[in-house]
Amino acid sequence: MALNSTGFDAVDRELKRMRDAQSPAINSAIDDAAKFGQQLAVDAIFNKYGFKSKSYVEQHFSVSIDPKTLTASVSARMRASSLTRFASPRYKVGKRSARVAGGFSINVIRNKPVWFSGAFTVIGRNGNQLMFSRKKGDNSWRNLNGQKALYGPSVAGSFGYMRDDLQPPIIAHLRKKYGQYAK
């Protein structure tokens, strides 16, 4: 006994035609949604965390789009950011009304400064600024061997913390763009 499936070829052709017709609209919608998601993440991270420049956050994000599987991913750099990206110098009034370095004010979370009174910066081996801290009366800062530089959150860590809050606007944008392109 053999089964004869005569109507399924027509159904398969119709499904392939529908998929081919909708594929450009879906690709365009995913492309727009990925770029929107990246910009939304950059803005959210810059507004919450105390990075001094938005361009630093933007340059450590990447978007990859795969049109074959109709997926897009937004990823960020995992390497921790130096605390100098969040710091601004603080000064005290010394003897004879002179300004004396008094450490650094560090805003890891925007508008919530923390004063590191014994903090100082050093130029590292590869030319970037590193921040160290010492306690009052501690002269070991003259020898930096064995001391760890101070780091803040990475861009990817910040992104991971905010990912759940960013999903609903990206989904709404994807649906809106797909509705525009599908017409």
C-alpha positions in Angstrom: 0.0 0.0 0.0 1.5 3.3 -1.1 0.6 6.9 0.0 0.1 9.4 -2.8 0.8 13.0 -1.7 -0.2 15.1 -4.6 -1.4 18.3 -2.9 1.7 18.8 -0.7 4.0 19.9 -3.5 1.8 22.9 -4.1 1.8 23.7 -0.4 5.6 23.4 -0.2 5.9 25.8 -3.2 3.5 28.3 -1.7 5.3 28.3 1.7 8.7 28.7 -0.1 7.2 31.6 -2.1 5.8 33.3 1.1 9.2 32.9 2.8 11.1 34.3 -0.1 8.6 37.2 -0.3 8.9 38.0 3.4 12.6 37.4 3.8 13.7 41.0 2.7 11.2 42.6 5.1 12.4 40.4 8.0 16.0 41.1 7.2 15.5 44.8 7.1 13.5 44.8 10.3 16.1 42.7 12.1 18.9 45.0 10.8 17.0 48.1 12.1 16.2 46.5 15.4 19.8 45.5 16.0 21.1 49.0 15.3 18.3 50.4 17.5 19.2 47.9 20.3 22.8 48.9 20.2 22.1 52.6 20.4 19.5 52.0 23.2 22.1 50.0 25.1 24.8 52.6 24.7 22.4 55.4 25.8 21.2 53.4 28.8 24.7 52.4 30.0 26.0 56.0 29.5 23.1 57.4 31.5 23.4 54.9 34.4 27.1 54.5 34.7 29.6 57.3 35.0 31.7 56.8 31.8 33.1 60.2 30.8 32.5 59.8 27.1 29.8 58.0 25.2 32.2 57.2 22.4 34.1 54.9 24.7 30.9 52.9 25.3 30.0 52.9 21.6 33.4 51.7 20.4 33.2 48.6 22.7 29.9 47.4 21.2 29.5 45.3 18.1 26.5 44.1 16.1 26.5 40.9 14.1 23.6 40.0 11.8 23.2 36.6 10.1 20.6 36.8 7.3 20.5 33.0 6.8 19.2 32.3 10.2 17.5 35.7 10.6 19.3 36.5 13.8 21.2 39.5 15.2 23.3 39.8 18.2 24.7 42.8 20.1 27.8 42.1 22.2 30.2 44.2 24.2 33.8 43.9 25.5 34.3 42.0 28.7 37.5 43.6 29.8 37.2 45.8 32.9 37.4 49.5 32.5 40.1 51.4 34.4 38.7 53.6 37.2 40.4 56.6 35.5 37.4 56.5 33.1 35.1 57.4 36.0 37.4 59.7 38.0 37.9 63.4 38.4 40.7 64.9 40.6 39.8 66.4 44.0 41.9 69.1 45.7 42.3 70.2 49.3 43.5 73.5 50.6 47.0 73.1 51.9 49.3 75.4 53.8 49.4 79.0 52.7 46.1 78.5 50.7 47.8 76.3 48.0 45.8 73.7 46.2 47.0 70.2 47.1 46.0 66.9 45.4 43.5 65.2 47.6 42.7 62.0 45.6 40.0 61.4 43.2 36.2 61.6 43.1 34.9 58.4 41.3 31.5 58.2 39.8 31.0 54.6 38.8 27.2 55.1 39.1 26.4 58.5 37.6 25.8 61.3 40.1 26.9 59.1 43.0 30.5 60.1 43.7 32.8 58.3 46.1 35.9 60.0 47.3 39.2 58.0 47.2 41.5 60.3 49.2 44.6 58.2 48.7 44.1 57.5 45.0 46.7 58.4 42.4 47.3 57.6 38.7 50.3 56.1 37.0 51.1 55.6 33.4 51.2 51.8 32.7 53.5 49.8 30.6 51.3 50.0 27.5 50.7 53.8 27.9 47.3 53.7 29.6 46.5 55.4 32.9 46.1 53.1 35.9 44.7 54.0 39.3 46.1 52.8 42.6 45.0 53.7 46.2 46.8 53.8 49.5 45.7 54.3 53.1 47.0 57.1 55.3 50.5 56.5 56.5 51.1 53.7 53.9 54.4 54.4 52.0 54.3 51.2 50.0 52.9 53.2 47.1 56.5 54.0 46.2 56.9 50.4 45.2 54.0 49.2 43.0 55.1 45.6 42.7 52.4 43.3 44.0 49.7 46.0 44.2 46.6 45.7 42.0 45.3 48.5 39.9 41.7 49.6 40.5 39.1 48.8 37.9 35.5 49.6 37.4 32.8 47.7 35.5 33.2 46.5 32.0 30.9 47.6 29.2 29.7 44.0 28.8 29.0 43.7 32.6 27.0 46.9 32.5 25.1 45.6 29.4 24.4 42.3 31.1 22.9 44.1 34.1 20.5 46.2 31.9 19.7 43.5 29.3 16.2 42.6 30.7 15.2 46.2 30.8 16.2 46.8 27.1 14.3 43.8 25.6 10.7 45.2 25.5 11.6 48.4 23.6 13.7 46.4 21.1 10.9 43.9 20.5 8.4 46.7 20.0 10.7 48.4 17.6 11.2 45.1 15.7 7.4 44.6 15.4 6.9 48.2 14.2 9.7 48.0 11.6 8.5 44.6 10.3 5.0 46.1 9.9 6.4 49.0 7.9 8.6 46.8 5.6 5.9 44.0 5.1 3.5 46.4 3.4 
